[in-house]
Amino acid sequence: MRFFLYEIVARIVAIYLCFDCSRKLWRGLVERKIAYFNDNFLDWSNWVADRDATPVRYWIQIGIRIMILVACLFVAIFGWWRPNT
């Protein structure tokens, strides 16, 4: 039963993250700018990488979003694997 709940919760969370990440990725490609993670918790400004102004940072963020999307798709399709302990 415990394994079954892990599978369901992992797939539901992965489907949500897949949907959210694909929406942000699509918006970033269409608008030619994408918001990226700010690790400074005191500065709450919205940091945006523009494709024309900062192309390297923009494409790095697009690549990160694509990797997250692929990982979430993998978990949504195959589930969460736990080793036998």
C-alpha positions in Angstrom: 0.0 0.0 0.0 2.8 2.4 0.8 4.5 1.8 -2.5 1.2 2.4 -4.3 0.7 5.8 -2.6 4.3 6.8 -3.6 3.5 6.0 -7.2 0.3 8.0 -7.3 1.6 11.0 -5.5 4.8 11.1 -7.6 2.9 10.9 -10.8 0.4 13.6 -9.8 3.1 15.9 -8.8 5.1 15.1 -12.0 2.1 15.8 -14.2 1.5 19.2 -12.5 5.2 20.1 -12.8 5.2 19.0 -16.4 2.2 21.2 -17.2 3.6 24.2 -15.3 7.1 23.9 -16.8 5.8 23.4 -20.4 3.6 26.5 -19.9 6.5 28.6 -18.7 8.8 27.2 -21.5 6.2 28.0 -24.2 5.7 31.5 -22.8 9.4 32.1 -22.7 9.9 31.0 -26.3 6.9 33.1 -27.6 7.8 36.3 -25.6 11.5 35.9 -26.2 12.2 36.4 -22.5 12.1 34.1 -19.5 12.1 34.6 -15.8 14.8 32.7 -13.9 15.4 31.7 -10.3 16.7 34.3 -7.9 18.6 32.8 -5.0 18.6 36.1 -3.1 15.6 35.8 -0.7 15.9 39.5 0.3 15.5 40.8 -3.3 12.1 39.9 -4.6 12.4 41.6 -8.0 11.5 39.7 -11.1 14.7 38.7 -12.9 14.2 38.2 -16.6 16.6 37.0 -19.2 15.8 38.6 -22.6 16.8 36.8 -25.8 18.2 39.9 -27.4 19.9 41.5 -24.4 21.3 38.3 -22.6 21.1 35.4 -25.1 23.4 33.1 -23.2 21.5 33.3 -20.0 18.2 33.0 -21.9 19.3 29.8 -23.7 20.7 28.3 -20.4 17.3 28.9 -18.8 15.5 27.4 -21.8 17.8 24.3 -21.5 17.1 24.0 -17.8 13.4 24.1 -18.4 13.6 21.5 -21.1 15.6 19.2 -18.8 13.0 19.6 -16.0 10.2 18.9 -18.5 11.9 15.7 -19.7 12.5 14.6 -16.1 8.9 15.2 -15.1 7.6 13.4 -18.2 9.8 10.4 -17.3 8.4 10.3 -13.8 4.8 10.8 -15.0 5.2 7.9 -17.5 7.3 5.4 -15.5 6.6 6.4 -11.9 8.9 6.8 -9.0 11.5 4.0 -8.4 12.5 3.2 -4.9 15.2 0.6 -4.2 14.3 -2.5 -2.2 15.5 -1.9 1.3 
